[in-house]
Amino acid sequence: MKYYTITVNGVAYSVSVEETAAGAAPAPAAAPAPAPAPAAAPAPAAAPA
């Protein structure tokens, strides 16, 4: 375990980082594809006068 002090915008944060064996972390899952946007409804036709 390694400990660091990180400063962001003048605020100091104490963080710890755990080292693991190379390749021990599982690969992140791919994010699901976003759903397609619904098709716009056609404008209503004007009524005859």
Distance bins in CASP14 RR format, pairs under 12 A and 6 or more apart:
PFRMAT RR
TARGET T0000
AUTHOR 0000-0000-0000
RMODE 2
METHOD distances of the structure
MODEL  1
1 15 0 0 0 0 0 1 0 0 0 0 0
1 16 1 0 1 0 0 0 0 0 0 0 0
1 17 1 0 0 1 0 0 0 0 0 0 0
1 18 1 0 1 0 0 0 0 0 0 0 0
1 19 1 0 0 1 0 0 0 0 0 0 0
1 20 0 0 0 0 0 1 0 0 0 0 0
2 14 0 0 0 0 0 1 0 0 0 0 0
2 15 0 0 0 0 1 0 0 0 0 0 0
2 16 1 0 0 1 0 0 0 0 0 0 0
2 17 1 0 1 0 0 0 0 0 0 0 0
2 18 0 0 0 0 1 0 0 0 0 0 0
2 19 1 0 0 1 0 0 0 0 0 0 0
3 13 0 0 0 0 0 1 0 0 0 0 0
3 14 1 0 0 1 0 0 0 0 0 0 0
3 15 1 0 0 1 0 0 0 0 0 0 0
3 16 1 0 1 0 0 0 0 0 0 0 0
3 17 1 0 0 1 0 0 0 0 0 0 0
3 18 0 0 0 0 0 1 0 0 0 0 0
3 19 0 0 0 0 0 1 0 0 0 0 0
4 12 0 0 0 0 0 1 0 0 0 0 0
4 13 0 0 0 0 1 0 0 0 0 0 0
4 14 1 0 0 1 0 0 0 0 0 0 0
4 15 1 0 1 0 0 0 0 0 0 0 0
4 16 1 0 0 1 0 0 0 0 0 0 0
4 17 1 0 0 1 0 0 0 0 0 0 0
5 11 0 0 0 0 0 1 0 0 0 0 0
5 12 1 0 1 0 0 0 0 0 0 0 0
5 13 1 0 0 1 0 0 0 0 0 0 0
5 14 1 0 1 0 0 0 0 0 0 0 0
5 15 1 0 0 1 0 0 0 0 0 0 0
5 16 0 0 0 0 0 1 0 0 0 0 0
6 12 1 0 0 1 0 0 0 0 0 0 0
6 13 1 0 1 0 0 0 0 0 0 0 0
6 14 0 0 0 0 1 0 0 0 0 0 0
6 15 1 0 1 0 0 0 0 0 0 0 0
6 16 0 0 0 0 0 1 0 0 0 0 0
6 17 0 0 0 0 0 1 0 0 0 0 0
7 13 1 0 0 1 0 0 0 0 0 0 0
7 14 0 0 0 0 0 1 0 0 0 0 0
7 15 0 0 0 0 0 1 0 0 0 0 0
8 15 0 0 0 0 0 1 0 0 0 0 0
18 24 0 0 0 0 0 1 0 0 0 0 0
18 25 0 0 0 0 0 1 0 0 0 0 0
19 25 0 0 0 0 0 1 0 0 0 0 0
20 26 0 0 0 0 0 1 0 0 0 0 0
END
